[in-house]
Amino acid sequence: MNPEFSTSTTAQVLRSLPKRYAKERRFRLLGLCAIVLTMLFLMVLLGTIFLKGWTAFQQTHIRLDVYFDPVRLDVKNLANANYGALVRDSMQRMFPDVEGRSNRLQLNRLISSGAAFTLQDMVTSSPEIIGTTRSLWLPADDEVDMLIKGHTPRDVPETIRRLSDQQLVWIDTLVEDGRLEKQFNGAFFRNGDSREPELAGVRGAITGSFYTLMVTLMLSFPIGVAAAVYLEEFAPKNIFTDLIEVNINNLAAIPSIIFGLLGLAVFLNFFGLPRSSSIVGGLVLTLMTLPTIIIASRASLKAVPPSIREAALGIGASKMQMILHHVLPLALPGMLTGTIIGMAQALGETAPLLMIGMVAFIVDVPQSLQDPATVLPVQIYLWADSPERAFIERTSAAIMVLLAALLIMNATAVYLRNRFERRW
């Protein structure tokens, strides 16, 4: 080699090194900035949701001395008794100077309409309390709740406030007397949906999500694993199986609302299954998650070394024994991880469930797979569309519950992968 040529080439390389190193540093800096920007956006999003939603886990209550008047409570007809009158009588006894129908209406609006149902449940379960006086903490109206939490300003003209000046005076009196305070909002987890924000809860949505995901898991996991085993271990390599593989990959990329249209046409219109029920929602989400589970299961089967198969066949095992006793157990952790990720995706879906009627206003908690139900994402959608200010914090709180469920499912998938994964 010519020494002069070698020296010239080396000199050119040395001159280009600073530029190459500078480009590398800029590229690394660009990647670091992208990560920092992503984390910043995530922190802003989660921080906004938390700041708007954490107050929903508290609810303002008013302490009333309720006299269960035997005159108003007919023992033979407790279900139709006027429990609202008991609440109004208690409020009137606390503020005996309030006169006039208009002022009394304003006073009674401080307490939630759900207080009457609370009294009804108490009397129905324990009729012996009739004729006694009990000191009870009952939920305040949502406007009072928003005022106490600081979401509603009080230093604005009365004409643009939902609460009058007189109501503010009564509220201040209750606070001074120790009869108004914020408590843990257990009703948020015990109740179903309601038109009144202070009574609305996520129990119905959580129950509907559980039933829907149970149906999805019971159908998608065995069908997906069986399809993956057949395609990977038994199916001949021809144009027919190639067409199936292409369709499975395409189905994984189809918009989810298409599966909702399919469920509307097949499960509701053709088979006549109950509308807005968990079983129909589970069937629709099964169709949506099957491609994800099949693809993940096939990847897990491919990750098993061929030597495992050859060793099993070499000691006399049949092909079915080789798959069931050796290959499938080794691929199962990856299959479970893919299944959990698919279920987490199904938990966050809204569009396909809207098409089958799960957007309906459901007050009662579903008791079976055929009862009308809703799910957490749809419940969030419904609350976000409500005009009341109190539903804004309920929406954010429901998002926090949904994110917690998704975090648990994804953490479970990571744990299973790290706990049972085999490296070859």
BELJOQUI-V41553 format. One record per backbone hydrogen bond with DSSP energy under -0.5 kcal/mol. CO is the residue of the C=O (numbers start at 1). NH is the residue of the N-H. E is the energy in kcal/mol with one decimal. If there is no record, write none. Layout:
<<CO;NH;E> <CO;NH;E>>
This chain:
<<2;6;-2.3> <3;7;-2.4> <4;8;-2.2> <5;9;-2.4> <6;10;-2.2> <7;11;-2.1> <8;12;-2.1> <9;13;-2.3> <10;14;-2.4> <11;15;-2.2> <12;16;-1.7> <13;17;-1.2> <14;18;-0.6> <16;20;-2.2> <17;21;-3.0> <18;22;-2.3> <19;23;-2.4> <20;24;-2.3> <21;25;-2.4> <22;26;-2.5> <23;27;-2.5> <24;28;-2.5> <25;29;-2.6> <26;30;-2.5> <27;31;-2.2> <28;32;-2.4> <29;33;-2.6> <30;34;-2.1> <31;35;-2.0> <32;36;-2.6> <33;37;-2.8> <34;38;-2.3> <35;39;-2.7> <36;40;-2.2> <37;41;-2.4> <38;42;-2.4> <39;43;-2.5> <40;44;-2.4> <41;45;-2.6> <42;46;-2.8> <43;47;-2.6> <44;48;-2.4> <45;49;-2.2> <46;50;-2.6> <47;51;-2.7> <48;52;-1.9> <49;53;-1.8> <50;54;-2.5> <53;56;-1.6> <54;57;-1.4> <55;58;-1.7> <57;185;-2.4> <59;183;-2.4> <60;140;-2.7> <61;181;-1.8> <62;64;-0.7> <62;138;-2.8> <64;66;-1.0> <64;136;-2.9> <66;68;-0.7> <66;134;-2.6> <67;69;-2.0> <68;131;-2.8> <69;72;-0.6> <69;73;-1.3> <72;74;-0.7> <72;82;-0.7> <73;75;-0.7> <74;77;-1.7> <75;78;-0.6> <77;80;-0.7> <78;81;-1.1> <81;83;-1.5> <82;86;-0.7> <83;87;-1.4> <84;88;-2.4> <85;89;-2.6> <86;90;-1.8> <87;91;-2.3> <88;92;-2.3> <89;93;-1.9> <90;94;-1.4> <91;95;-1.6> <95;98;-1.5> <100;104;-2.1> <101;105;-2.1> <102;106;-2.0> <103;107;-2.3> <104;108;-2.6> <105;109;-1.4> <107;110;-1.4> <108;111;-1.1> <110;141;-2.4> <112;115;-1.6> <113;116;-0.8> <114;118;-1.7> <115;119;-2.0> <116;120;-2.2> <117;121;-2.3> <118;122;-1.9> <119;123;-2.6> <120;124;-2.6> <121;125;-2.0> <122;126;-2.1> <126;129;-1.8> <127;130;-1.7> <129;132;-2.0> <132;68;-2.5> <134;66;-2.7> <134;136;-0.7> <136;64;-2.9> <136;138;-0.7> <138;62;-3.2> <139;112;-2.5> <141;145;-2.3> <142;146;-2.6> <143;147;-1.8> <144;148;-2.5> <145;149;-2.0> <146;151;-2.1> <146;152;-1.3> <147;150;-0.9> <151;153;-0.5> <157;160;-1.4> <158;161;-1.4> <164;168;-1.8> <165;169;-1.8> <166;170;-2.1> <167;171;-2.5> <168;172;-2.5> <169;173;-2.0> <170;174;-2.2> <171;175;-2.2> <172;176;-2.3> <173;177;-2.0> <174;179;-2.7> <174;180;-0.7> <175;178;-1.2> <179;63;-2.6> <181;61;-2.9> <183;59;-2.9> <184;186;-1.8> <185;188;-1.0> <186;189;-1.3> <186;190;-1.2> <187;191;-2.5> <188;202;-3.0> <191;203;-2.1> <191;204;-0.5> <192;201;-2.0> <195;197;-0.6> <196;199;-1.5> <196;200;-0.9> <197;200;-0.7> <202;206;-2.9> <203;207;-2.7> <204;208;-2.5> <205;209;-2.4> <205;376;-0.5> <206;210;-2.3> <207;211;-2.5> <208;212;-2.4> <209;213;-2.7> <210;214;-2.2> <211;215;-2.1> <212;216;-2.2> <213;217;-2.9> <214;218;-2.5> <215;219;-1.4> <216;220;-3.1> <217;221;-1.5> <219;223;-1.5> <220;224;-2.8> <221;225;-2.6> <222;226;-2.4> <223;227;-2.5> <224;228;-2.2> <225;229;-2.6> <226;230;-2.3> <227;231;-2.5> <228;232;-2.1> <229;233;-2.6> <229;234;-0.7> <230;234;-1.7> <230;235;-3.3> <236;238;-1.2> <238;242;-2.1> <239;243;-1.9> <240;244;-1.8> <241;245;-2.5> <242;246;-2.2> <243;247;-2.2> <244;248;-2.3> <245;249;-2.2> <246;250;-2.1> <247;251;-2.6> <248;252;-1.4> <250;253;-1.3> <251;254;-0.9> <255;258;-1.5> <255;259;-0.6> <256;259;-0.6> <256;260;-1.2> <257;261;-2.0> <258;262;-2.2> <259;263;-2.5> <260;264;-2.2> <261;265;-2.1> <262;266;-2.7> <263;267;-0.9> <263;268;-1.6> <264;269;-1.9> <265;270;-0.6> <266;271;-2.5> <267;273;-2.6> <268;272;-0.5> <274;277;-1.1> <276;373;-2.9> <277;281;-2.0> <278;282;-2.7> <279;283;-1.9> <280;284;-2.4> <281;285;-2.4> <282;286;-1.8> <283;287;-1.8> <284;288;-1.5> <285;289;-2.3> <286;290;-1.8> <287;291;-0.6> <289;293;-2.2> <290;294;-2.8> <291;295;-2.5> <292;296;-2.3> <293;297;-2.5> <294;298;-2.4> <295;299;-2.0> <296;300;-1.8> <297;301;-2.1> <298;302;-2.3> <299;303;-1.3> <300;304;-0.5> <301;304;-0.9> <305;308;-1.3> <305;309;-0.8> <306;310;-2.6> <307;311;-2.5> <308;312;-2.1> <309;313;-2.5> <310;314;-2.1> <311;315;-1.2> <312;317;-2.0> <313;316;-1.3> <318;322;-2.6> <319;323;-2.0> <320;324;-2.8> <321;325;-2.6> <322;326;-1.2> <322;327;-2.2> <323;328;-3.2> <326;330;-1.1> <327;331;-1.8> <328;332;-1.4> <331;335;-1.9> <332;336;-2.9> <333;337;-2.2> <334;338;-2.3> <335;339;-2.4> <336;340;-2.6> <337;341;-2.2> <338;342;-2.2> <339;343;-2.5> <340;344;-2.4> <341;345;-2.0> <342;346;-2.1> <343;347;-2.3> <344;348;-1.2> <346;349;-1.3> <350;353;-0.5> <350;354;-1.8> <351;355;-1.2> <352;356;-0.5> <353;356;-0.5> <353;358;-2.1> <354;357;-1.2> <356;276;-1.9> <357;360;-1.3> <360;362;-0.8> <361;363;-0.6> <362;193;-1.0> <368;371;-0.9> <369;278;-0.6> <369;279;-2.0> <371;278;-0.7> <375;379;-2.6> <376;380;-2.4> <377;381;-1.9> <378;382;-2.4> <379;383;-2.4> <380;384;-2.4> <381;385;-0.9> <382;385;-0.6> <383;386;-1.6> <388;391;-0.8> <389;392;-1.2> <389;393;-0.8> <390;394;-1.4> <391;395;-2.4> <392;396;-2.1> <393;397;-2.4> <394;398;-2.5> <395;399;-2.1> <396;400;-2.0> <397;401;-2.0> <398;402;-2.4> <399;403;-3.0> <400;404;-2.1> <401;405;-2.0> <402;406;-2.5> <403;407;-2.7> <404;408;-2.2> <405;409;-2.2> <406;410;-2.6> <407;411;-2.4> <408;412;-2.2> <409;413;-1.9> <410;414;-2.3> <411;415;-2.5> <412;416;-2.7> <413;417;-2.1> <414;418;-2.5> <415;419;-2.7> <416;420;-2.3> <417;421;-1.3> <422;424;-0.5>>
